[in-house]
Amino acid sequence: MFEISENNDEGAFRMIFERYSERLFNLIYRMTQHYEDSNDLLQEVFIRVYKNRQKCFRMKNFKGWVYTVALNIARDYIRLHKRRREQVLDEKRESIDGDDPLKNSEDAEIKRKILNALKKLNIKYRAVFTLRDIQGMSYQEISKALNIEEGTVKSRLNRARLRLARELEGNL
């Protein structure tokens, strides 16, 4: 962080990008369900990081801050595109094993059902579920990133899991 802030070192900025870009992209994609738009939103995250590079070296929790920025950008996108009903699944991200077409179609169908169920979750539950169960963040990290109590993280995660289970019950 210090190098980016004080020296405008592009190599340091590239290192930050390489360290966080994949996880942030996955977070944004899971929230928005739009592959192409997720790339644009990821760029917006790093534009904000670059614009705030003078503050970065003073941050005690850069990771929490950058996740919060990504979540806020994803939330804004979702609010702006809430009326849009058609959801595009990213075919490139599906891992298809060409050996068994029946298994592949079953796997794709299961993945589609899970993504649709996740999409139906309220954003506050989807965010916690994505950060914990997909991104693997700790309760404490999620608490800091979302600026909520750890107990709230746990209760939202529990509710998200229950709602997903109810939504998927009998569908898998």
N, C-alpha and C positions, 0 to 999 in steps of 0.2 A: 504494500500500500504506500509506503513512504516514497518509493521511487516514482510511482505514478504521480503522487501529489506534488512532490517538491521538484522533480526534474522533468516532468512530462515525458518520461521514458516509455516509448512505444513498446519496447520489449516486455516491460513489466505489465503494461496493459494487456498485451497479447497473452502473457502468462495467466492473468486473472481471467481473461476470456476462455482460455483453454481449460482452466480449472473448473469454471462454473457453467459454461455454456450448455453442455449436454444435459446436466441435471435441471437447469432452469428451463431449457427447451421442453424437456419431458414434463415438467410441472405445468408449464403454460399449455402444452398440447393436451394434457389430461384435463385441464380446466376448460379449454375452449373447444376441443374436438375438431379443430381446423388446422391441418398441417401447414399449409402455405401461410396463413395468417399468423401462426405461431412463430414462424421464422421472422416475420415483420415485427411482432411483439417482442421477440428476443432482442432484436436490434434496438428497439426502443429502450429496453432495460439497460443495454450497454451504452446507449447514448446518455442516459441519465447518470450512469456510473461515471462516464467521462466528464460530463458537465459538473459533477459533484466531486471530482478528483481532489480538489483542494481540501475537502472535508474528510476524505477517506482515511487519511493518516491519523485523524483524531478519533475515529470510530473504534469503540471497544468490541463491537460485534458486527463486523462487516458482513459476514455470512447472513446473519439475521436481517440486516438492512437490505441486502440485495434480494433475498427471498421475499421480503415485504414489498419491495419495488415490483418484482415480477408478479406477485399475487395481485397487487393493486392494478397493474396494467391489465392483467387477465380479467379481473373483475370489471374494469371499465369496458373492456371489449365485450364481455358477456352482456352487460347492461345495454350497450349500444346495439347489439345484435340479437337481443332476446326475441324479437318478433320473427327473426329468420327461422323457419321451421326445418328447412332441408339441412341435414347434417352430412358433411362429407367425411367418409372414413379414409384414412391414408392407406392405400394399398401397398405402398412401399414399406411401411412399417410392419406389416404382417409377415411373420416368418412362415413361409410356405415350403413344406417338404414335398418335393415332387413325386415321391414314391407311391403314396396312397391318396388318390384324389378324393375318396370318400372321407378319409380322416381329415384331409385338408379342409374340405367343405364343412365338416362338423366343427373343427377348431375355429374356423372363420365365423361360423354361426354363433358359437359360444362367446367368442370375443366380442362380436357385435352386440349380443344380448347384455354382456357385462358393461360395455361402453354405454349402451342406451340406458341401463339402470343407473350408472354413475352420473350420466347427464341429467337424469331426473332429480337427483339430489339437490337440495338447497345449497347455494354456493358456500355457505359457512360450514356445512358438513362435508361437502366435496373437497374443500380446501384442506381441512384437517385430515380426511381420509387419504387424500393424495400425498400430502407431506409425510404422513406416518407410514402407511401401508405400501405406498408405491415408491416414494423417495427415501424412506428409511430414516427420517429425522427423529430425534428424541422428543419426548414430551416437552422438555425444557426449551429445545430449539424452536419448536412449533409455537410455544407460548411466547417467546421473544419475537419471533417473526410476525405473529398475528396480533401481538400486544394484548393477549388474553391470559387469564390464569391457567395454570396447569390442570386444575380440576375441570375447567371449562373445556380444555383440549380433550381430556379423557371422556367427559360426558358427550361431547359432540362426536368423538370417534365412535363411541358405543352406539349412539343413535344412528350414525351413518352406516355402521355395519349391520344393525338391525333392519334398517330401511332397505339396504341392498339385499339382505337375505330375504326379506318379504317380497321384494320386487322380483327376485330371481327364483323364488320358490315355485317349483313345478315347471319352470321354463328351461332348466338345464338337463 
